[in-house]
């Protein structure tokens, strides 16, 4: 499992996931993501899932947990470009409304539109 966490604005972080996201990998990245949220101004997480080949239920838990943390600041989550299999998992988990097929730039622009709109 490999991931990249990039602060694209003061409020928006893009998390790019690559490979397989299982319970071992989730533990490695949960703390880093939560720290970014709790350190201040993060209100939006864009999860870029293009490079993710596998995700188990702990991956869904990772996303849901960060969504709960963002609730305190009226935050937003975007699940960007999930595979067809992941799309089904997210639909069954109630996360369908947060899915988006687009580029990172389009997702960031959408967030800016929501914030400024």
C-alpha positions as CSV (number, residue, x, y, z in Angstrom):
1,X,0.0,0.0,0.0
2,X,1.2,3.4,-0.9
3,X,-0.5,6.7,-0.4
4,X,0.1,10.4,-0.9
5,X,-1.4,13.2,1.2
6,X,-1.3,16.6,-0.4
7,X,-2.7,19.9,1.0
8,X,-4.0,21.6,-2.1
9,X,-5.4,24.5,-0.2
10,X,-5.5,25.4,3.4
11,X,-8.9,23.7,3.7
12,X,-8.6,20.8,1.2
13,X,-6.5,17.7,1.3
14,X,-6.2,15.2,-1.5
15,X,-5.4,11.6,-0.5
16,X,-4.2,9.4,-3.3
17,X,-4.4,5.7,-2.6
18,X,-2.4,3.0,-4.5
19,X,-2.4,-0.7,-4.4
20,X,-4.4,-2.6,-1.8
21,X,-6.0,-0.9,1.2
22,X,-6.5,-3.5,4.0
23,X,-6.6,-3.3,7.8
24,X,-2.8,-3.2,8.0
25,X,-2.5,-0.2,5.6
26,X,-5.5,1.6,7.2
27,X,-3.6,1.8,10.6
28,X,-0.6,3.4,8.9
29,X,-2.6,6.2,7.3
30,X,-5.5,6.8,9.8
31,X,-3.4,8.8,12.3
32,X,-1.7,11.0,9.6
33,X,-5.1,11.9,8.1
34,X,-6.8,12.6,11.5
35,X,-3.8,14.7,12.5
36,X,-4.3,16.8,9.4
37,X,-7.9,17.3,10.3
38,X,-7.4,18.1,13.9
39,X,-4.4,20.5,13.4
40,X,-6.7,23.1,12.0
41,X,-8.4,24.1,9.0
42,X,-9.1,21.0,6.9
43,X,-12.7,20.9,5.9
44,X,-12.6,18.8,2.7
45,X,-11.0,15.4,1.9
46,X,-10.8,14.3,-1.7
47,X,-10.0,10.5,-1.8
48,X,-8.5,9.8,-5.2
49,X,-9.1,6.1,-5.6
50,X,-7.9,5.7,-9.2
51,X,-4.8,3.8,-8.2
52,X,-6.5,1.6,-5.7
53,X,-6.9,-2.1,-6.8
54,X,-8.5,-3.5,-3.6
55,X,-10.2,-2.2,-0.5
56,X,-11.7,-4.3,2.4
57,X,-14.2,-3.1,5.0
58,X,-11.5,-1.4,7.0
59,X,-11.0,1.0,4.1
60,X,-14.7,1.9,4.2
61,X,-14.3,2.4,8.0
62,X,-11.3,4.7,7.3
63,X,-13.5,6.9,5.0
64,X,-16.5,6.9,7.4
65,X,-14.3,7.7,10.4
66,X,-12.8,10.7,8.7
67,X,-16.3,11.8,7.6
68,X,-17.4,11.8,11.2
69,X,-14.3,13.9,12.2
70,X,-15.2,16.4,9.5
71,X,-18.8,16.7,10.7
72,X,-17.5,18.9,13.6
73,X,-16.4,21.5,11.0
74,X,-19.3,21.0,8.5
75,X,-16.7,19.2,6.2
76,X,-17.1,17.5,2.9
77,X,-15.8,14.2,1.4
78,X,-15.4,13.3,-2.2
79,X,-14.7,9.7,-3.3
80,X,-13.0,10.3,-6.7
81,X,-13.0,7.6,-9.4
82,X,-13.7,4.4,-7.5
83,X,-13.5,1.2,-9.5
84,X,-16.7,-0.6,-10.4
85,X,-16.3,-3.0,-7.5
86,X,-15.6,-0.2,-5.0
87,X,-18.5,1.8,-6.4
88,X,-20.8,-1.1,-5.4
89,X,-19.3,-1.2,-1.9
90,X,-19.8,2.5,-1.5
91,X,-23.4,2.3,-2.7
92,X,-24.2,-0.4,-0.2
93,X,-22.5,1.5,2.5
94,X,-24.6,4.6,1.8
95,X,-21.7,6.6,0.4
96,X,-23.0,6.8,-3.1
97,X,-23.8,10.5,-3.0
98,X,-20.1,11.3,-2.3
99,X,-18.8,9.6,-5.4
100,X,-17.5,11.5,-8.3
101,X,-15.9,10.6,-11.6
102,X,-13.7,13.5,-12.6
103,X,-10.1,14.8,-12.4
104,X,-8.7,16.1,-9.2
105,X,-8.9,19.6,-10.6
106,X,-12.6,19.2,-11.3
107,X,-13.2,17.9,-7.8
108,X,-11.2,20.8,-6.3
109,X,-13.2,23.3,-8.5
110,X,-16.4,21.7,-7.3
111,X,-15.4,22.2,-3.7
112,X,-14.5,25.8,-4.4
113,X,-17.9,26.3,-5.9
114,X,-19.7,24.9,-2.9
115,X,-17.6,27.0,-0.5
116,X,-18.0,30.2,-2.6
117,X,-21.5,29.4,-3.9
